[in-house]
Amino acid sequence: MRVHLELFGLSRIAAGTKELLLELEEGTTFRDIVRLLSVKYPDMIGNVINPDGETLHPPNTFNLNAKRMIRPNQMDEFPSDGDRIVLMSISAGG
């Protein structure tokens, strides 16, 4: 299965690219994607990815197909072939 991963902010800086095409096995979870990123881009650990290597450091989050945010309790769900995932940082303020 293929998914597109678009990176913003610190994740883009750490990876040195704005988009990745990921070839994943069926059943790969969002948590698995974070694990893959932590291995491939260790500079993400600490700012984008927590030191455990499998969870996103707040306020970083995944957005799936510009329709919904993936909450921490949804990290064991999985994307589908052709999905577009955005890794972004959400902050509030004024």
Secondary structure in CASP SS format (residue, H / E / C, confidence):
PFRMAT SS
TARGET T0000
AUTHOR 0000-0000-0000
METHOD secondary structure of the structure
MODEL  1
M C 1.00
R E 1.00
V E 1.00
H E 1.00
L E 1.00
E E 1.00
L E 1.00
F C 1.00
G C 1.00
L H 1.00
S H 1.00
R H 1.00
I H 1.00
A H 1.00
A H 1.00
G C 1.00
T C 1.00
K C 1.00
E E 1.00
L E 1.00
L E 1.00
L E 1.00
E E 1.00
L C 1.00
E C 1.00
E C 1.00
G C 1.00
T C 1.00
T C 1.00
F H 1.00
R H 1.00
D H 1.00
I H 1.00
V H 1.00
R H 1.00
L H 1.00
L H 1.00
S H 1.00
V H 1.00
K H 1.00
Y C 1.00
P H 1.00
D H 1.00
M H 1.00
I E 1.00
G C 1.00
N C 1.00
V C 1.00
I E 1.00
N C 1.00
P C 1.00
D C 1.00
G C 1.00
E C 1.00
T C 1.00
L E 1.00
H C 1.00
P C 1.00
P C 1.00
N E 1.00
T E 1.00
F E 1.00
N E 1.00
L E 1.00
N C 1.00
A C 1.00
K C 1.00
R E 1.00
M E 1.00
I E 1.00
R C 1.00
P H 1.00
N H 1.00
Q H 1.00
M C 1.00
D C 1.00
E C 1.00
F C 1.00
P C 1.00
S C 1.00
D C 1.00
G C 1.00
D C 1.00
R E 1.00
I E 1.00
V E 1.00
L E 1.00
M E 1.00
S E 1.00
I C 1.00
S C 1.00
A C 1.00
G C 1.00
G C 1.00
END
